Amino acid sequence: MPENQNKNIGFTLIELIITLAIAAILMSLAAPSFQSTIRNNRTVTNANNLLASLNIARSEAIKRGTQVTLRRKGSTSQNWDNGWDIFTDLDGNGSLDDDGDTVLCENVEDCLLRTTSALTNNYTLRTNTPYGDWISYKSDGLVLASGGTAGTFRLCDNTANTATSRAIIISTTGRARIATGTTSCP
């Protein structure tokens, strides 16, 4: 039998260890950058979610010809981390009023249009005084809030880096926009 038929083709243990060591070094260099990218994408997603909610409320107010309100969930004023509800606000008091029966959205009660769940534990959403508890859009699309008209929401991740945070700014006319960076993070 010829000798070269008994030769094994493959990697030696030393070659395998060197390859794994190089792969581990490359992974350790890439991981922090990847985590930063994921954190930034989540921040953008959360900011876009709030912006979409504001736009839905504004367009529904114009379409329905009645006031539509976003109200924070939870009991802490100026803290919107727990999510928010969007609803028609027939009496304009900033609260969702339901008469308790099984028929939803009657002419005498508010109608829940959408609810948004809480942000993940690594994110905070705070606002200044005008939007402490709620923000509404009137039938003409103009903004009305619990403490004034114009204001800003501040969305921050757990690093509290004001340069990478997002500000959702609402003008007195009701138009909302997103800006990178905030003056402070909680």
Helices and strands as residue ranges (DSSP letters): G 3-5, H 13-64, E 68-72, E 84-88, E 112-116, E 123-127, G 129-131, E 134-137, E 143-145, E 151-157, E 166-170, E 176-180
